[in-house]
Amino acid sequence: MRSGSIGGILLVIWLIIGAIAAGQRGYFNDSNDNCAEAGTTIVTVIAGPLNYVGLNPKIECDVPEPSE
C-alpha cells in the first residue's frame, strides 16, 4: 500500500515539472486554437522532466476543412 502512495506522489511531481516546462516555453500564454497547439502542450506536460534532457515533443494534426 505504501508504494502506491509514493508512486502517486512521483506522478504528481512528474506532471508539475512538465507543466513548468510547458509554461517556460510559453504554451499557456497563447490560446490553443488548434489541435496541434493543444496536443503539443499536453504532450509536453506528460513528458515531464524529459523536456530538460532535450526532448521537445511536437504534435501535428491535419483537420479536414469543412465543405462549402
C-alpha positions, 0 to 999 in steps of 0.5 A: 500500500505504501508504494502506491502512495509514493508512486502517486506522489512521483506522478504528481511531481512528474506532471508539475515539472512538465507543466513548468516546462510547458509554461517556460516555453510559453504554451499557456500564454497563447490560446490553443486554437488548434489541435496541434497547439493543444496536443503539443502542450499536453504532450509536453506536460506528460513528458515531464522532466524529459523536456530538460534532457532535450526532448521537445515533443511536437504534435501535428494534426491535419483537420479536414476543412469543412465543405462549402 
